[in-house]
Amino acid sequence: MTAFETALGLVLEPYTLAMMLLAGLFGLFVGAMPGLTATMATALLVPVTFFMPPVPAIAMLVTATAMAIFAGDLPGALVRIPGTPASAAYVEDAYRLTKKGQAELVLGCGLVFSVIGGIFGSIVLALSAPVLAEFALGFSSFEYFWLALFGLSCAVFVSTGRPVKGAVSVLLGLLLATVGIDPTAGHPRFTFGSVELMAGVSFIPAMIGMFAMAEVLRWVTSPRVIEDLAARQKLGNVFRGQWRLLRRYRWNVVRANVVGTLIGVLPGAGADIAAWVTYALSKRFSKEPEKFGTGHIEGVVDAGTANNSALAGAWVPALVFGIPGDSITAIVIGVLFIKGMNPGPTVMLHNPEFLYAIFIVFILANLLMLPLGWLAIKVFRQILSIPREFLMPLILVSCVVGSFAINNSIFGVGIMLALGLLGWIMEANGFPIAPAILGLVLGEMIETHFMTSMIKADGNLLAFFERPVSAFLGVVTLAVWGWILFARLRRLGRARALDVSPAP
Amino acid sequence: MRIHDGVFGVLLLLLAGFVLREATGFPPMPGQRFGPSLFPSLLAAGFALCGLLLLAGGLVSERGRPLASLEGWAEKGARVVDVALVVGGLVLLIALWQRLGFVIGATLYATALAGRFLGGRYLPALLVCAPACFAIDWAFRRLLLVPLPQGPLTGLYW
């Protein structure tokens, strides 16, 4: 039996399919609830996946996130609150289209183009991952160090707000990763005598705290008024008119797929950034740019396609190099390690059936989106009517259980609380959260490869540039930092020029 | 909660100092020029640099702003109480985790929060939260074998 056939058998097991269905419904629910994100859906699912074999566990995570990203379009279109940040780019257009009585068209568009984007990204993942993995087999500690650093640099570069705040976020993540036994000498660091801290800051409670708990706190402090346009919408056949849209915007769809997947592949940038960039590109190259933001479907087509294609794209660096493409794959990498399926180039050698299973799951999850998404559109009014006043406390309780379950220790809940507060304060002050999580995930990898390389090179930093791929990655990484610095200096220069120019 | 960038700058400088002080106490690796202190020391340098940039930037661009403000949401005192309840309740839940057990502790916590968010309607909150917490307990303890504590209810249910 070939690896592909084994993978197909694993995915098509009734247990795996049932888990995918359940995760799909869960993802739709979380995505459709304004304020709850796809990352939160993933983080909340992790404790459930501890107790499963690897394929159903990963199938659940893939399905839930794909559904959540699509479902984020529903509250965006009907109540003007993007369900997930990935839907924020086109929320204004989607909502205005709904106001014009075109809810059916815009929701159908969200569904159909999410499926198209998801399948395109999955195909790219399936084609590129094995090739890249083979290439990466020749990598040494130097290449891995640069690659991981490049990932973190991109996370700073693409994060919203000021780069210095992105850098602080990355550094905090890296610092948290140093807590516990040092990977090279085995010396305990920053443990303050605590036995629990010797094992390090557990990744899952940190993640649940920074994403899920911080979101609940944000909800607690935000206005709770929702304009209910959903009740006034008639939703018939949401697939009507989609073929016409596809024909009209076929080149937009191609561009959105390519850009979305590439942004997904870029370490640190995920579906949210893909949606914003493609929306901007769509406007830039549109024949009717003046219509954007007034209820124009073109941007919804582009960005709705891109956010789902980015989702699969983000898995490329995660699987091939063990470097997360976005915050969701950062969680997934944690799960893969827990399952003993260490992501990296050797995954294709040691577990090819597992890699094929992921590709099949991606295609299947996106196909599953059509019936489940249709169902979600039909019952969205009921989902929205669930009072958040009940939901948020129960989410907090789920966070507590999830953080406890990782080590069966209440210490995990303490970590969740501390990092939840930190994440909430950080985000309220413009510090992005995702780089901190990437730093936490990549911290040990970076330090191990850095220390190994330093010992190999006996402290000679030039050795980091001696191997061709290593030199290339090093130069690219330094160029990212150079660009960040250059952009900052240019902005400062402009601001100064405006200050000194005489008043008219 | 909006905090002045300058405050963050100072906090980062203090953090850098602390990390550096701790790192210098780590023993070197036998026979090597580098040890467990190298990476944290580099991070400390990064924190110091970012701290200086935030401090300088904050002093220039946020001149005249208060060091910390509760912006908008906290003008309604009720929201401050809500946040305190979320955080304080969780601290209590952690402290009484073994004594109360999961079902009682989580039900009390969720009911208190939901009742408060519903404007003081604690009975409907209890009617929803109690069965939900039982369901979570059942799913995690029975299906997933997570040893959630039962407290005074030990042996009374699944």
Chai-1 contact restraints between the chains, C-beta under 6 A:
chainA,res_idxA,chainB,res_idxB,connection_type,confidence,min_distance_angstrom,max_distance_angstrom,comment,restraint_id
A,F51,B,L144,contact,1.0,0.0,6.0,A-B,restraint_1
A,V164,B,C50,contact,1.0,0.0,6.0,A-B,restraint_2
A,V164,B,L53,contact,1.0,0.0,6.0,A-B,restraint_3
A,A167,B,C50,contact,1.0,0.0,6.0,A-B,restraint_4
A,V168,B,C50,contact,1.0,0.0,6.0,A-B,restraint_5
A,L171,B,L43,contact,1.0,0.0,6.0,A-B,restraint_6
A,L171,B,G46,contact,1.0,0.0,6.0,A-B,restraint_7
A,L171,B,F47,contact,1.0,0.0,6.0,A-B,restraint_8
A,L174,B,L43,contact,1.0,0.0,6.0,A-B,restraint_9
A,L175,B,L43,contact,1.0,0.0,6.0,A-B,restraint_10
A,T178,B,P40,contact,1.0,0.0,6.0,A-B,restraint_11
A,D182,B,P36,contact,1.0,0.0,6.0,A-B,restraint_12
A,A185,B,M29,contact,1.0,0.0,6.0,A-B,restraint_13
A,A185,B,G35,contact,1.0,0.0,6.0,A-B,restraint_14
A,A185,B,P36,contact,1.0,0.0,6.0,A-B,restraint_15
A,H187,B,F26,contact,1.0,0.0,6.0,A-B,restraint_16
A,H187,B,P36,contact,1.0,0.0,6.0,A-B,restraint_17
A,R189,B,P36,contact,1.0,0.0,6.0,A-B,restraint_18
A,V220,B,D82,contact,1.0,0.0,6.0,A-B,restraint_19
A,V220,B,V83,contact,1.0,0.0,6.0,A-B,restraint_20
A,V220,B,V86,contact,1.0,0.0,6.0,A-B,restraint_21
A,T221,B,W73,contact,1.0,0.0,6.0,A-B,restraint_22
A,T221,B,R79,contact,1.0,0.0,6.0,A-B,restraint_23
A,E389,B,A114,contact,1.0,0.0,6.0,A-B,restraint_24
A,E389,B,F117,contact,1.0,0.0,6.0,A-B,restraint_25
A,E389,B,L118,contact,1.0,0.0,6.0,A-B,restraint_26
A,F390,B,A114,contact,1.0,0.0,6.0,A-B,restraint_27
A,F390,B,V128,contact,1.0,0.0,6.0,A-B,restraint_28
A,P393,B,A110,contact,1.0,0.0,6.0,A-B,restraint_29
A,P393,B,L113,contact,1.0,0.0,6.0,A-B,restraint_30
A,P393,B,A114,contact,1.0,0.0,6.0,A-B,restraint_31
A,L394,B,A110,contact,1.0,0.0,6.0,A-B,restraint_32
A,L394,B,A132,contact,1.0,0.0,6.0,A-B,restraint_33
A,V397,B,A106,contact,1.0,0.0,6.0,A-B,restraint_34
A,V397,B,A110,contact,1.0,0.0,6.0,A-B,restraint_35
A,V401,B,I136,contact,1.0,0.0,6.0,A-B,restraint_36
A,V401,B,F140,contact,1.0,0.0,6.0,A-B,restraint_37
A,A405,B,V146,contact,1.0,0.0,6.0,A-B,restraint_38
A,N408,B,P147,contact,1.0,0.0,6.0,A-B,restraint_39
A,I410,B,I94,contact,1.0,0.0,6.0,A-B,restraint_40
A,I410,B,W97,contact,1.0,0.0,6.0,A-B,restraint_41
A,V413,B,I94,contact,1.0,0.0,6.0,A-B,restraint_42
A,G414,B,I94,contact,1.0,0.0,6.0,A-B,restraint_43
A,L417,B,L90,contact,1.0,0.0,6.0,A-B,restraint_44
A,A428,B,M1,contact,1.0,0.0,6.0,A-B,restraint_45
A,N429,B,I3,contact,1.0,0.0,6.0,A-B,restraint_46
A,E447,B,F39,contact,1.0,0.0,6.0,A-B,restraint_47
A,M454,B,F34,contact,1.0,0.0,6.0,A-B,restraint_48
A,G459,B,R33,contact,1.0,0.0,6.0,A-B,restraint_49
